[in-house]
Amino acid sequence: MKTKITELFEIEHPIVQGGMHYVGFAELAAAVSNAGGLGTITGLTQGTPEKLAAEIEKCRGLTDKPIAVNLTFLPIVDKPDYPGFIKAIADGGVKIVETAGNNPTQWMPVLKEHGIKVIHKCTTVRHALKAQGAGVDALSIDGFECGGHPGEDDIPNMILLPRAADELTVPFISSGGMADARSLIASLAMGAEGMNMGTRFICTKEAPVHENVKQAILKATELDTRLIMRPIRNTERVLTNASVERVLKIEQEKGQDTSLQDVAAEVSGVYPKVMLDGDMDAGPWSCGMVAGLIHDIPSVKDLIDQIMSEADAMIRDRLRGLLADKPADAA
Ligand SMILES: Cc1cc2nc3c(=O)[nH]c(=O)nc-3n(C[C@H](O)[C@H](O)[C@H](O)COP(=O)(O)O)c2cc1C
């Protein structure tokens, strides 16, 4: 399949793995890129520019295909060393960055100076237009269904993607709730040039997370995610557990007066405990509603191959078969 995204990023299939805290290590990024998609190392997870440089080098040892690094711009006072992370990315020869969180405008000149293509992930058309104005090469449009931070507007992809198609001039991919060939075909139909997946990629053989995490997603249905930190406008979609229920109780009691301090003990330092140690009740961790569509733990290559072959069959057989006036070669 050739789309504007496969051409822009020089990849075989229009499938991207989004940056994921304590999941996006070299092993997963390389597996996705080797399978013909675009794998992404999560920058901030590595902790320091030096460690990010080492992770990029490790990934380079595992694949010679294009890879990306995710840079999540956090709205906090004590900012990570973003210039250092960008230098590590450029020195490591990585040519694609997925930005997320805050608007990337401030970082565009230095990224472009290094010949880096930028795909900005955001949850509203308004933010997408702003990033497009700042010169990003592509957008990842993250619907309300998504695992992680869906923003505060709550627009699901059935509306958000066609809205993006109506407004944007740069190519975009769908993100949030994507799992299989049906997701890909629906995304293409709504104007996207490919799709981004997070939660689905956690349930793969190569995802370097504790087995308990994969089993928790397999067990979960589409009813098992919750939105936390809504009162502080830092909404996160997480898989429910005892800690999540405690956070929601605090938020219910304090209402709009809830502050980060009120929930900090539950939400801080959770990811290594969940993802590396498999302590599933250590705190809230991001997970998409798409858990309801995930029933196996394939290799990344099997997952991507299956998506692409089913997408091919869906276009050739099901969709073409629906045409009253079929093209001659589809008869
Ligand atoms: C465990 C987990 C951690 C994530 N961490 C990040 C992150 O650090 N930065 C980021 O930009 N997105 C992060 N995301 C969002 C994903 O990159 C992706 O946009 C999202 O998972 C798409 O929704 P889906 O899970 O329904 O596929 C995370 C998602 C998950 C599930």
The ligand as a Gaussian input file, in Angstrom:
#p B3LYP/6-31G(d) Opt

LIG

0 1
 C        1.010000       2.775000      28.177000
 C        0.937000       3.972000      27.271000
 C        1.875000       4.983000      27.433000
 C        1.847000       6.098000      26.587000
 N        2.814000       7.066000      26.722000
 C        2.859000       8.104000      25.845000
 C        3.910000       9.071000      25.911000
 O        4.792000       9.017000      26.770000
 N        3.901000      10.079000      24.997000
 C        2.945000      10.169000      24.024000
 O        3.000000      11.081000      23.206000
 N        1.935000       9.275000      23.939000
 C        1.873000       8.255000      24.822000
 N        0.874000       7.312000      24.713000
 C       -0.129000       7.434000      23.618000
 C        0.215000       6.555000      22.413000
 O        1.377000       6.981000      21.774000
 C       -0.930000       6.563000      21.377000
 O       -1.157000       7.884000      20.947000
 C       -2.206000       5.995000      21.944000
 O       -1.929000       4.830000      22.676000
 C       -3.198000       5.694000      20.827000
 O       -4.345000       5.107000      21.337000
 P       -4.589000       3.503000      21.415000
 O       -3.934000       3.089000      22.702000
 O       -6.061000       3.381000      21.433000
 O       -3.918000       2.883000      20.240000
 C        0.851000       6.206000      25.585000
 C       -0.101000       5.190000      25.451000
 C       -0.066000       4.071000      26.270000
 C       -1.108000       3.004000      26.090000

